[in-house]
Amino acid sequence: MSNSRMVDYYRASPNYYAGRTRSIDRITPHCVVGQCSVETLGAIFAKPEKDASCNYGVGYDGRIGCYVDECNTSWCSSSRENDNRAITIEVASDTTYPYAVRPAAWAAMLDLIEDIMRRHGKTRLIWFGNRTQSLTYQPAANEMVLTCHRWFANKSCPGEYIYSRLNAVANEINRRLLEDPTQYEDEKEVCNVVLPILRLNDESGYVRTMQILLNKYNSARLTEDGAFGPATHRAVVAYQRDRGLDVDGVVGVQTWAQLLK
């Protein structure tokens, strides 16, 4: 299975279980308890001592990050069973009750859930509002169920703002899927080749991730615009030379591995 094309930023977390033993049939939204950017979330989940991660994060500005590939199990819900079946989404929120989410982040979360449903061939999102019913229900092949972190640990997550609106979330997603039943063709498995090869003239969120990392670790002073132009190419060449890598100006497996250390 592939990750969402909506991703603006990618930083692989070391905190995950490889693969899944159950098919994906749940979506679990969480509140971050902080109006964080996707870069900040990536930095948090990059620390092994945090013992936490998620598949996706939605920043306060509506940008989307990916930290654990969908084909792997994140550490997000205090329940390996739930995480094994769920795509988990951390959403930037206020730090105090009711942990409100900004409009841009809310809209992006809805779009991401819609994208997940379409790519997995699902046409109905279910919110029971009841722990027992949700966890014992066996979804049909076209269904996904919304679940909550608070059901597995003594936490308020996903916060009252999100929790009280999950019925509206399900209704909105189902409305969209009913009005336009188009399903997205899933791309190739991404777990073995986590990141794309980037070359001069490419444009994507992955290029922006690379630019951010070059600025951080090599003082490249690049404009973080997602465009692999001549300045970015020169910065890549300089980074590869400094790290003793093959100097070809192409960001492949070895260069990504160094950048993401």
C-alpha positions in Angstrom: 0.0 0.0 0.0 1.2 3.5 -0.6 1.1 6.7 1.5 -1.1 9.6 0.7 -0.1 11.9 -2.1 -1.3 14.8 0.2 1.9 14.5 2.2 3.9 17.8 2.4 6.6 16.6 4.7 8.1 13.2 5.5 10.4 12.2 8.4 10.6 8.5 9.2 10.1 7.7 12.9 12.1 4.8 14.4 9.1 4.1 16.7 7.0 1.5 14.8 6.3 -2.2 14.3 7.2 -3.4 10.8 4.2 -4.5 8.8 0.7 -5.3 10.0 -1.0 -8.6 10.9 -4.5 -7.2 10.4 -6.0 -5.4 7.4 -6.6 -1.7 7.9 -10.2 -1.0 9.0 -10.0 1.8 11.5 -9.0 5.5 11.5 -7.9 7.0 14.9 -7.7 10.8 15.1 -5.6 12.2 18.0 -5.1 15.8 19.3 -1.5 16.9 19.6 -2.1 19.3 22.5 0.0 21.9 20.8 -0.3 24.1 17.8 2.6 22.3 16.2 4.0 22.3 12.6 4.6 19.0 10.8 8.3 19.6 11.2 7.9 19.8 15.0 5.9 16.6 15.1 8.6 14.9 13.0 11.3 16.0 15.4 9.3 14.7 18.4 8.6 11.3 16.8 12.2 11.0 15.6 13.3 10.5 19.2 13.4 6.8 20.2 13.0 7.7 23.9 9.5 9.2 23.1 8.2 5.7 22.4 5.5 7.3 20.2 4.7 8.0 16.6 1.8 8.2 14.1 1.1 7.5 10.5 0.2 11.1 9.7 0.3 14.4 11.4 -1.7 17.5 10.5 0.0 20.8 11.3 -1.7 24.0 12.6 -1.5 25.4 9.1 -3.1 22.4 7.4 0.1 20.8 6.0 0.3 17.1 6.3 3.3 15.0 7.5 4.0 11.3 7.3 6.1 9.6 10.0 5.2 5.9 9.7 4.3 4.4 6.4 0.8 3.1 6.2 2.0 -0.5 5.7 3.6 -0.3 9.1 2.1 -0.1 12.6 2.6 3.2 14.5 2.8 3.6 18.3 0.0 6.0 18.8 -3.1 4.7 20.6 -1.7 2.8 23.7 -3.1 -0.3 22.0 -1.0 -2.4 19.6 -4.2 -4.1 18.5 -5.8 -0.8 17.5 -2.7 0.6 15.9 -2.3 -2.6 14.0 -5.7 -2.0 12.4 -5.8 1.8 12.3 -4.3 4.6 10.3 -3.4 7.1 13.1 -3.6 10.9 12.6 -2.2 13.4 15.1 -3.9 16.8 14.6 -2.5 20.1 15.9 -4.7 21.6 18.7 -4.8 24.1 21.5 -3.2 23.1 24.7 -6.2 23.7 26.9 -9.8 22.3 27.0 -11.6 21.7 24.6 -8.3 21.3 22.6 -9.7 23.2 19.6 -8.3 22.6 16.1 -7.8 25.5 13.7 -9.9 25.6 10.5 -7.0 24.9 8.2 -6.0 21.8 10.2 -9.6 20.6 10.4 -10.1 20.9 6.7 -6.9 19.0 6.0 -7.8 16.3 8.4 -11.1 15.8 6.6 -9.4 15.7 3.2 -6.8 13.2 4.5 -9.5 10.9 5.9 -11.4 11.1 2.6 -8.1 10.2 0.7 -7.5 7.3 3.0 -11.0 5.9 2.4 -10.8 6.2 -1.3 -7.3 4.6 -1.6 -8.4 1.7 0.5 -11.6 1.1 -1.5 -13.9 2.1 1.4 -17.3 3.7 0.9 -18.6 4.0 4.5 -17.0 5.6 7.6 -18.7 4.5 10.9 -18.8 6.4 14.2 -20.7 4.5 17.0 -19.7 6.8 19.9 -19.4 3.7 22.0 -16.2 1.9 22.9 -17.6 -1.6 23.2 -19.6 -1.4 20.0 -16.8 0.1 18.1 -14.2 -2.5 19.2 -16.4 -5.6 18.8 -17.8 -4.5 15.4 -16.4 -6.4 12.4 -16.4 -3.9 9.5 -17.6 -5.0 6.1 -15.0 -4.9 3.3 -16.2 -1.4 2.3 -16.2 0.1 5.9 -13.9 1.8 8.3 -14.6 2.6 11.9 -13.5 5.6 13.9 -11.8 4.8 17.2 -10.3 6.9 20.0 -7.2 6.9 22.1 -9.1 7.6 25.3 -10.6 4.1 25.0 -7.2 2.5 25.6 -5.6 4.8 28.1 -6.5 7.3 30.8 -6.3 10.2 28.5 -8.7 12.8 27.1 -7.4 12.4 23.6 -8.6 13.2 21.0 -9.9 16.1 23.1 -13.5 17.3 23.4 -13.3 19.4 20.2 -12.6 16.5 18.0 -14.5 13.9 20.0 -17.7 15.8 20.0 -17.5 16.2 16.2 -16.7 12.6 15.1 -20.3 12.0 14.1 -20.1 15.0 11.9 -16.8 13.8 10.5 -18.3 10.5 9.5 -21.4 12.2 8.0 -19.2 14.6 6.0 -16.9 11.9 4.7 -19.9 9.6 3.8 -21.5 12.5 2.0 -18.4 13.1 -0.1 -18.1 9.4 -1.0 -21.8 9.2 -1.9 -21.7 12.2 -4.1 -18.4 11.1 -5.8 -17.7 7.4 -5.4 -14.4 7.6 -7.3 -11.7 5.3 -5.7 -8.1 6.1 -6.1 -5.8 3.4 -7.5 -3.2 2.5 -4.9 0.4 2.8 -5.8 3.2 0.3 -5.3 4.3 -0.9 -1.9 6.4 1.9 -0.3 7.9 0.1 2.7 10.9 -1.3 0.9 11.6 2.0 -0.9 10.5 4.5 1.7 11.4 7.7 -0.2 11.4 8.7 -3.9 14.6 9.5 -5.8 14.8 13.2 -6.3 16.5 14.9 -9.2 16.9 18.4 -10.7 13.6 20.0 -11.7 11.5 17.8 -9.5 8.8 19.5 -7.4 7.1 17.9 -4.4 6.6 17.9 -0.7 9.5 15.4 -0.5 11.8 18.0 -2.2 10.7 20.5 0.5 11.6 17.9 3.2 15.0 17.5 1.7 15.5 21.3 1.6 14.6 21.6 5.3 17.1 18.9 6.2 19.9 20.4 4.1 19.3 23.8 5.7 19.3 22.2 9.2 22.3 19.9 8.8 24.4 21.7 6.1 23.5 25.4 6.5 22.4 25.4 2.9 20.2 28.5 3.2 17.7 27.2 0.6 14.3 28.5 0.0 12.0 25.7 1.3 9.7 25.8 -1.7 9.6 22.2 -2.8 11.3 23.0 -6.1 14.5 21.2 -7.0 16.3 24.0 -8.8 19.9 24.8 -9.4 20.6 26.1 -5.9 19.1 23.0 -4.4 21.2 20.9 -6.8 24.4 22.7 -5.7 23.4 22.1 -2.1 22.9 18.4 -2.6 26.3 18.1 -4.4 28.0 19.9 -1.5 26.3 17.7 1.1 27.2 14.5 -0.8 30.8 15.7 -1.0 31.0 16.6 2.7 29.6 13.2 3.7 31.8 11.1 1.4 28.8 10.0 -0.7 28.7 9.5 -4.5 28.5 13.0 -5.8 25.8 12.9 -8.5 23.3 15.6 -7.3 20.6 12.9 -7.1 19.0 12.2 -3.7 18.7 8.5 -3.6 18.8 5.8 -0.9 22.3 6.7 0.5 21.7 10.5 0.6 18.3 10.1 2.2 19.8 7.7 4.8 22.3 10.4 5.8 19.8 13.2 5.9 17.4 11.3 8.1 20.0 10.0 10.6 
